[in-house]
Amino acid sequence: GMTVAGMLLVDNPGTWSAIYPPLEHATWNGWTPTDLIFPFFLFIVGITTHLSLEARRARGDDEGAIVQQVVKRGLLIVLFGLLLAAFPFVPLTRVTGMRFPGVLQRIGVAYLCGALLTRRASLTQQVALVAALLFGYWFAMTLLPVPGRGIGALLLDDPSASLAAYVDRAVFGSHLWRSSKTWDPEGLLSTIPAIGTVILGVITGRWIGSRRSLLEQIGRASCRER
């Protein structure tokens, strides 16, 4: 509920000519409270994914049916995002020049990958998956060279020069966010840490869905903090 309220506030700041700074996205480096809205959505997707799949298993659904549901739901979310990007479908140049990445597309891909990767994984394996995704993304963005530009770590101040931007242009061509044209905030490579956020939600869902009482869960979390 707080995430939805934050989204509404960010999308409707009153006047676009005088926005309260915390209600604006960071230009590039750093972050503002606004930049936390979408990650919270992905985090909640992970929580509900675990709770939903465990409920289906408790009803006796087999793993094949569960995988089918995950794939269908993820692809439908991506499809809805593409349909919104193509709206109103005319003229034809609107479709051929539309943006392929997007918020719903990222949610669909992150949900699909997060749900399938953690479907039968233990808690230790899920933590290892998060570490592999985040460190792998860091490795790719900083230590791999960007063709024609140099080592990634030296290019991070320029959003259009990073490896993620290079991959976006190579895969999507001109079908990118029109405000940047050379990179996309929901691009392909940068979806990797978004999948990690979903898996963090799955891990949290395991804790919430445990059979311990609420007081036991809170007590266990407090002990871990200490």
N, C-alpha and C positions, 0 to 999 in steps of 0.2 A: 504493500500500500504506500509506504513512504517513497519507494522507487517510482511508482506511477505518479504520485504527487510531484516529485521532483522533475519528472519528465514533462508534465504539464506546465510547470513553472518555467522550465528552461525553454520550451517551445512557444510559450506565450508570456514574454517578459514585460508586457505592457506597451512598450514602444521600442522599436529596433534602433532608434536614433540615440537613446541614452540608456544603455543596459548596465545594470549593476554588475561590476566585474566578475563576481563569483558565478554569475549566470551565463558567462561566456566560456566557450572552449578555449584552452590555451592555444596560442598560435601554432606552436610546435613543441619546444622543450617545456618540460614541467607539466603541471596539471592544475585544474580548478575543480571545485565540487561538481561542476557540470560534467567533467570527464569521468566521474565515477558512476553516472547513471547507467550507461550501457553495460559496463562490467558487472554491475549488480544484477541486471537482467539475466546475463549469462550465468552468474552464480546461482540465481534462483532456478534457472532452467536445470542446472545440475542437481539441485536439491529435489525438485519435483520429479526428475528423471528416475532417481533412485527409489523414491517413495512409490512412484507409479509402477515401475517394473517389479518391485517386491510385492506390491499388492496383486499384480497379475500372477506371479509365481504362487502366492498364497491361495489363489483361486484354482490352481492346478493347471494353468496354461503351460504348454511346452515351449522350449526355447526357440523352436522354429517360428512359432506364432509371434513370439516376443520380438525376434529379429525383424520379421516382416512388418510389424507395427512400427518399429523404430525407423526402418528405411522409408516406409510410406509417409510417416509423419515428417521426417526430415526433408524429403523431396517435395512434399506439398508446401512446406514453409518456404523453400527456395523458389518454387513455382509462383507462389503468391507475391513474393518480392519482385520477381521478374515481370509479372503482370502489372503491378503497380508502377514499375519503372517504365513500362511500355504505354501506360494509359496516356491519352485516350485512343491509342492504336492507330490514329490517322494524324497527319499523312504518313506515308511509308517511311519517310526519312526519320520520323520520330522513333520507329522501331529499330531501323538500321543504325541509328546513332545513339541509341539509349545506353544508359549505364548498366553494365552487367553486375558488378559487385553492389552490395547494399546492406542495410541493417538486417532485414529479414533473411537475406541470403546468408549472411554470416551466422545468424542464430540457427538457421537450418543446418548448415554445414557443421558448426560447432556442436550442436545437439547430436547430430548423426554420428560424428566421430567420437564424441565423449561417451555416448551411450554404448556404442559398440566396443570401444576400447576397455571400458570398465565392466562390461556385462558379467563376466565370470572372474574378474580379477579380485584378488584379496586386497586388504587395506594396504599392506606393504607394497604390493604391485601398483596400486593406484598412486601412492605417494611417489614411487619410482617413475611412473609415467609423467607426472607433473614436473618432476625434476628434469627428466629427459627432454620434455618439450621446451621448458623455459631455458635451460642451459643450451640446448640445441639451437634455439632461436638466437640467443645471445652470441653463440659461436658463429652462426651464419652471418649475422648482421655486423659483427665487429672484425672477425678474423678472415673471412672470405673476401677475395678481391671482387670489385664491381667492374665488369668488362668496360674498358675504355676510361675508367675513372680512378682506380687505385684501390687501396685497402679500405674495407668498410668502416673501420673505427675512425678514420680520418674524414669521413663524409657524413657523419650522423647529424651535423648541424644543418645540412641541406636536405629537406625531405624529398626532393626530386632526384637526389644523387645516390640514395641508399640502395642496397641490394633489393629491398622490398619494392621500391619504386621501379627498379629495372625489371623485376619479375612481372609486376603489374603491366608495364608497357609491352613486354614480350608476349604475355598471355592474352591480355584484353585489348591491346592496341589503343584505339581512340575511345573505347567504351568505358571511360573512367569518370570519376567525379568531375563535373564541369567546372567547379571552382578551383581545381588544381591542375587538371589536364595531363599532368605528368606522373601522378601517383594517386592512390585511392585510400582513404582512411579505413575502408573495409576490404582491403586488398587480399590477395591470395596468401602470401607469405606471412603477413601480420595476423592471419587467422590462427596461426599455430599457438601463440600465447592465449588467444581467446578459447581454444579447446582446453588449455590448461585451467582456465577459470571455471569452465563447466565441470571439469573433473574435481576441482576443489569443492564445488557445490555438491557433487556426488559424495565426496568424503564427508561433508557436513551432513548430508542426508542420512548417511549410515549412522551417524551419532544421534541425530534427531529421531530416527526410526528405531533405535535400539529399544529393547523391552524393559530397560531400567526406568524407574520412576523419574519424574521431572527433577525432583530434589537430588536424586543420585546423579543424574546427568550434569546438573549445575555444579554439584560437589566435585565430580570428576574433572570438569573443565577448570574449576578453581584450583584443584591440586596440580593440574598440568601447568597452569600459569605460575604457581609458586615454584 
